[in-house]
Amino acid sequence: MITGSTGLVGMHVLYELLGDAGRGNLAGTIYPVLRTTPPVTASQRMDGILQNGFVPASLRDCVSPARKVIRPLAADLCDSASLKQVIRSSIPAGEPLTVVHCAGSVNLETTQEAKDDVHAHNYNGTLNLLRALDGYDARFIYVGTVFCSGIQRGRIGDDYLSLPSRVYRNPYEESKGRIELEIAQYCREKGIRFQMLRPSIICGRVMEEPLYYTPKFDVFYGWLKFFWQLKKAGLHSPLRLCIGEKATMNVVPVDFVAKTIIKAVHQDTGQLNIANPAAVNTLQVTQAGLECIGYEDVRFVESVPKDLNRVEQFYYKTVGALFDSYINDDASIYDCSKLLAFMAPVTIPPLVEHLAGIVSFAMQFDFDDRKINHAVRAGAHRVVACGAQSG
């Protein structure tokens, strides 16, 4: 059973499962849990994912033969009663059941609305899913985030459950950190085997063609989108960006994340950082992004200026406030030694070689989820050259 199969990580985990099933490496049935909005059914939503023009090229031959083992479940994780009823009426009790829980809200805002959102989807939704598994011979694989460690200095190992204390940047991190402790306690009490897999910032594909695909332009893309919107609006006001010379961003491609999760399906790994051993310099990422976007009037400074112009004021109140602690991090290093050993010989391609392609792909679709989803339905998958305008 897999949740979140319409999202970035869950979709690619599903694709990898299809590959395993198509090659005869996976026995049994795949149960994607999908929210539905009538008249579109869960089965129709699943067919849309499988007919996606951005399905990895290496897996396309697996989609058709694997479709017969997919049984979509129409359920909402926030509705505990219907979720439990759907699972029990669809999945035979007593059979071994592996649950890959990818669903959740990535809302980094600090408003009460954001707090309610992440509590409902990340905390309550996960508890509802766990309780619905009562009576099953289940394994629970939880896909969280390295940022549920909170603000930590130095090298961060894989065992977050033993961290003595945490200070969180926002309610999203807190919801992810709290639910991990609840998962561990619940699973230990119920005898459920569990794993905690924690990706860092996730970007589109860089290993599987067609490259750079992502169904959502958030987090990593949300920050670059600001400059793209300024460019489109013709606002070339000077921008002084406060980014330290040693600041880094830990970005990992979604296809590597999905491959790691699938390996954990076949081989338990416990707690695991799915981070990039080679974090990229934030200045380098910013410069590459701005070069592709064509926004040139930018200067990097060590501290926030006091005489901000109107565009700078807007930046520091919005995307700057939202992402600064993620793009300006020079205090955290994620220990990836266990990850490298677990995934060998598979490694993450150097991200710097793909920055231009990642940004160009987002520009092609105007950094807009609706446009990429329209392209998915149309079966299009063309990537424009770096610097080209969105069509």
C-alpha positions, 0 to 999 in steps of 0.5 A, spaced: 500 500 500 502 506 498 499 513 500 501 520 496 502 517 489 499 523 486 505 527 489 512 528 487 515 522 491 509 517 492 508 518 484 516 516 483 515 510 488 509 507 484 513 508 478 519 504 481 514 499 484 511 498 477 518 496 474 519 491 480 512 488 478 513 488 471 520 485 471 517 479 476 521 482 482 514 484 486 509 479 488 502 481 490 498 487 489 499 494 489 494 498 493 495 506 492 490 510 496 487 516 493 483 521 494 477 522 489 473 528 487 466 525 483 465 524 478 473 522 477 474 515 480 480 513 484 481 508 478 481 514 473 486 518 477 491 512 477 490 511 469 492 518 469 498 517 473 500 511 469 498 514 462 503 520 464 507 522 458 513 523 463 513 516 466 520 514 466 522 511 459 525 505 462 519 503 465 514 504 460 514 497 458 512 495 465 506 499 465 501 495 461 503 488 464 503 491 471 496 495 471 493 488 473 496 488 479 494 495 481 487 496 485 486 503 487 483 505 494 478 511 494 480 514 501 482 520 505 487 519 510 483 525 514 477 521 515 479 515 519 472 511 519 472 511 511 479 509 511 479 503 515 472 501 512 476 501 505 482 498 507 478 492 511 474 491 505 479 491 500 485 488 503 485 481 506 487 481 513 492 476 515 496 477 508 503 480 509 502 488 508 508 493 506 505 500 507 509 506 504 507 512 507 509 518 502 503 523 503 503 529 507 503 537 506 509 541 505 507 547 508 512 551 510 508 557 513 508 559 520 500 561 520 495 558 524 492 556 518 498 552 516 499 549 523 492 546 522 494 544 515 500 540 517 497 537 523 491 535 520 495 531 514 501 530 517 500 528 524 492 526 524 492 523 517 498 518 519 495 516 526 489 514 522 493 510 517 496 506 523 490 505 526 487 502 520 492 497 520 490 494 526 490 486 525 494 486 519 501 483 519 504 490 517 511 493 515 510 501 516 515 505 511 514 512 513 517 517 508 519 524 512 524 529 512 531 530 514 528 537 517 524 534 522 530 534 526 529 541 527 535 546 528 541 542 529 548 544 528 554 539 526 553 532 523 546 529 524 546 522 524 540 517 522 537 516 529 533 522 530 528 518 535 534 519 540 535 526 539 535 529 546 531 536 544 529 539 538 527 547 536 523 547 529 523 552 524 516 552 523 509 547 524 511 543 518 517 540 521 514 540 528 508 535 525 513 531 522 518 530 528 512 529 533 509 524 528 515 520 528 515 519 535 508 517 535 509 512 530 515 509 533 511 508 540 505 505 536 509 500 532 513 498 538 506 497 542 503 493 536 509 489 534 509 493 527 516 493 524 517 500 521 522 504 518 524 512 518 526 514 511 528 522 511 529 525 504 532 532 504 530 538 499 527 534 493 528 536 486 526 533 479 529 527 476 536 527 474 537 520 473 531 517 469 529 520 462 525 524 461 529 528 465 527 534 470 520 532 471 516 534 477 509 534 478 509 540 483 513 546 483 514 547 491 520 548 496 526 548 492 522 551 486 518 556 490 524 560 491 526 560 484 519 562 482 520 569 485 525 571 481 522 568 475 515 572 476 519 578 477 522 577 470 516 576 467 513 582 470 519 586 467 521 588 474 528 589 474 529 593 481 536 591 484 536 586 489 541 585 494 540 578 497 543 576 503 546 569 502 553 567 506 559 565 502 559 558 505 551 557 505 549 550 502 542 547 500 542 539 501 538 537 494 536 530 492 533 528 486 526 524 486 528 518 482 534 517 487 529 518 493 524 513 490 530 508 488 532 508 496 525 507 498 524 501 494 530 498 496 528 499 503 521 495 501 526 489 500 531 490 505 530 493 512 534 499 513 531 502 520 532 510 520 536 513 514 538 520 511 536 520 504 540 526 503 546 529 498 553 527 501 555 533 496 550 539 498 551 545 493 553 552 495 547 556 495 550 562 491 552 557 486 545 555 485 542 562 485 547 564 480 545 558 475 538 559 476 538 567 475 542 566 469 537 561 466 532 566 468 535 572 465 535 576 472 541 580 472 541 586 477 542 582 483 548 583 488 550 578 494 551 581 501 552 578 508 547 582 512 540 584 510 540 592 508 537 597 512 535 601 506 531 596 502 527 598 496 520 595 495 522 589 491 527 587 496 522 589 502 517 584 498 522 579 498 524 579 505 517 579 507 515 573 503 520 568 500 526 570 504 522 569 510 520 562 508 526 559 505 532 563 508 533 558 514 533 552 508 538 556 503 542 559 508 544 553 512 552 552 514 551 549 520 548 542 519 551 536 515 547 530 514 551 523 515 550 519 509 555 514 510 549 509 511 545 511 505 552 510 501 553 503 503 545 501 503 545 504 495 552 502 493 553 502 487 548 507 485 550 514 487 547 521 486 549 524 479 553 531 481 547 536 481 551 542 479 551 539 472 543 539 472 542 546 475 540 549 468 536 543 466 532 543 472 531 551 472 529 551 464 524 545 465 520 549 471 521 555 466 518 551 460 511 550 465 512 557 468 513 554 475 506 552 475 503 546 477 497 547 473 501 547 466 505 541 468 499 537 469 495 540 463 502 537 459 501 530 463 494 530 460 496 532 453 502 527 454 507 532 452 514 532 455 519 537 451 524 540 455 526 547 452 534 550 452 536 554 458 534 561 458 528 560 453 522 563 454 516 560 457 511 558 451 
